[in-house]
């Protein structure tokens, strides 16, 4: 029986509210900064309430960019980031789910060695293998292209492992019933396993979309044309200027726009995301 302790209830709610405030306050200050002029942001103290330049600042970064010579409109960089994030997320899911299906349901020599070889790559992040990966992409002529941004990042040991664990939890009787009914392996995969995996796919999509959206080092290395810059790259480049003071109001507007797509993905897919992490559909 759970005891009713009002003090502990109030304390737990206060702790939660404090945590929310700590997390949300920087986001609020970013939004406030994006609504003021540059002169206001260089004065002390920094305002805590929104200013009158909301539409002007956001219109400028969306249509003209940062305002400096050679700056790129945020609409283009947002589009590039969206293409990269979707390509990475869908590519990782497609390759990982097919790899896990082959490892679990096909009996071929060395399949467990192949799985552990894939799993070991978790110890090798992009930064460790970035030099040979860059060499391969350059030799294939994929610099300054969407293929160069997406393809080297679509292999995922994490997603392969998670899908393998899910497939291992599927009852063997279901596999036998499909075999008795004359279903081919791909028919079994397409009509049975794929619908059962939809919550796991949704959870992996959210994780991998945010992973692809937040990529900075890899796009920085392989892109030299501004038409392929991502929004994370653009914000970082404009913040690290050496010849002038950054226009913090425009930078904060760009940062708010950069946060919007991942937040929308999490908000609209949060139910499927949670179910994919805590439930298994069989």
N, C-alpha and C positions, 0 to 999 in steps of 0.2 A: 504494500500500500504506500502510495506517495504522500508524504506529509505536505500540508499546505503551509508554506512559510512565505508570507508576503514580503519580508525583508529580502530574502534571496531572490524572489521574482523581480523586485524593483532593482536590485543590484545587477542582476543579469541583463535587464533591459538597459540600464545605464551604461554597462560595459559595451553592449552592442551599439548603442547610439554614439558612444565615444569613438568606437572603431569606425563607424560610418562617417563621422565628422572628420576624423583624421584622413581618411581616404578621399572624401569628397571636397575638402577645403582646397587642395591644390587645383582640382578641376574647376572649382568655382572661381578661383583667382585667375586661372587661365582665361575663362570666359569674360570676366570683368576686364582684364587687360585688353582683350580683343575688341572692346567697345569704347575705348578711350583713344585720344590722340597721342602721338609720340611725345609731345611736350609734357603731357600729364604723367606719362609713365616714367619720365626721367626726373620727376619731382618727388619729394618726400613730404608726407607719407604717401604710400601707394593707396589709391582708393579701394574701398571694399564693396562698392555698389556699381552697377553698370553705368556706362556713360552714353553720350548721344551719338557716337560714331559707329554704331553696330552695323547698319546697312552699308555705309561708305567703306568700312574696312573689309567686310566680307565681299562686297562687290569688286573691290580692287584686286584682292588676292585671287578671286575666281576668274576674272577676265584679263587682268594685266600682270598678275604675279606680284612679286615683292616690290616692284617699282625700280629696281636697279637694272642697269643695262645687262642684257643677257638673261634676265630672270624669266622663268617659265610660269605660265598660268597654272594655277592649282588644279583646274579642271583636267588638264592633260596629265599631270602627275597622279591625280586620283584615279584616272582611267587606267594608267599603267599599273598602279598598285592593285587595282581591282582585277585586272587581267592576270597579273602574276599570282595574286592570292587564290583566285579561283582555279587557275591552272595547277598550282602546287597542291591545293586541297584535293581536287578531283583526280589528279594524277597519282597522288599518294594512295588514295582510297582504291582506285582501280588496280594499281599494281600490287598493293598489299593484300587485297582480298583475294585476288587470283593466286598469288604466291601461297597464301595460307591455305587456300582450297587444294592446291596441288600437293602441299606438304602433308596435309591431314588425310586426304582421300585417295591418293595415288601411292602405291607401293613400288618405289623404285630404289635402286641401290644408292646409298649415301644420302638419303633425303634428310636424315637427322643431322648429318654433318653440314649439309647445305643450310639447314635452319639455324644451327649454332653459328655458322659463318656469318649469316645475316644478323644474328643477334649480337655478335661481337662488335659489329659496326656501331652499336650504341656508344662504344667507348671512343669513337672517332668522330668528333663533331666537324662541322663544315670548316672551321678555322684550321684544323689539323691537316686536312687533305685539300686545302684550297689552292695550293700551288699546282699540283698535278691536274686538278680539275680545271683550273684556268688554262693550262697548256692544252688539254684535250679540246676545250671549247674554242680556243683560239685556232687550233689546227683544223677544226671542222668549219671555220668561218661563221661562228655563231655569236660573235661579239656584236653588241648593239642590236639585239634581236630579242623578241619575246621567247623564242626557243632557248636562247642562252640564259635567260632569266629563270625559266621554269624547269627545263629538263634535268639539269644537274641536282635539283632539290627534290625530285618526286619519289625517290626511293626512301622508304621509311621502315626501319627495323621495328620501331615501336608499334606502328599500325599492323605490321605483319604478325607480331607477337600477340597483340590483342585479338585480332581476327582468328588466329590459330586457337587461342584459348576458348573463344566462343564456339568455334566449330567442334572442338573436342567435347564440349558440353552437350552437343546435339545427340539425342538418343540413337543408338545403333539401329533400333527397330525402324526408325524413319528411313534410314539409308537402305535397309533390307527391303522395306515396303516399296520404295521407289525402284529398286532393282527388279523386284518381282513384277512390277507393273510395266517394265520394259523402258523405263526412263534412262536416257543416256546421261553420262556424267554432266555435260553442260546443261541438259534439260533439268537435272536435279539441282544444279547450282542456280540456274536462272529462275526456276519456278518455286523452289522450296527454300534454299539457303538465303538467297538475296532478300526475299520479303521478310524472312525471320531476322535478318541482320539490319533492318532499317534504323533501329534506334542506335545501334553501335555505329553505323555509318554516319548518322546525324551527329553523334558525339565527336567522332573523328573529324568530321567536316568543320565543326566549330574550332576545334583545337588547331587543325592544320591551316585553316583560313587565317587565323590570327598569327600563326607562325609565318606564313607566307607574307602577310601584310606588314609585319614588323621587321622583315629582312632589311638589313642595312649594308653589311660588309660586302656580300656577294654582288648586289646591284652596283655598288660603288666601284667595284673592280672591273666589271665587264661592260659598263656603259660609259661612253664618252660623248654621245649625242644627247642633247637636252630632250629630244622627243621620246627618249626611253627612261628618263629619270623617274624614280618613284617619289611618293610624297614624303616618306621618311628621310630619304636622301636630301630632298629639297629643303626641308626644315633644318636639318643639321648643317647643310652648306651655308644657308643664310644666317644661321646663328653664329657660326665660326668665321666671322669676317674680321679682317685685321686693319682695313683702311678706313673704317668708319664705325659709328655706333649702330648696332642692329636696331631696326625698327621693331621694337618689342610688341607693339600693338598688332602689326601685321603678322609677325611670327606667331603670336598667340592665336590669331584667327586661323592661320594655317594649321596650327596644332589641334585646334578644336575640330576643324574639318577632317584632319587625319584620324582623329579618334572616333568620328561618327560611324563609318561603315562597320568596324569590329563591334562597336556597341550595339548597333542595329541587329547584327547577326546573332549576338548573344541573347538579346531581348526577345527576338522573334523565334529563336530555336531553343530557348532555355528549357522548355518542358521535355523536348526530345533529347537534349543534351543530358539532363539529369537522369532520365530513364535509361539512356544508353550507358551511363556509368554505374547505375545501381540495380538494373534489372536485366534479366535475360528472357527473351521470348522464345518459348519452345512449344 
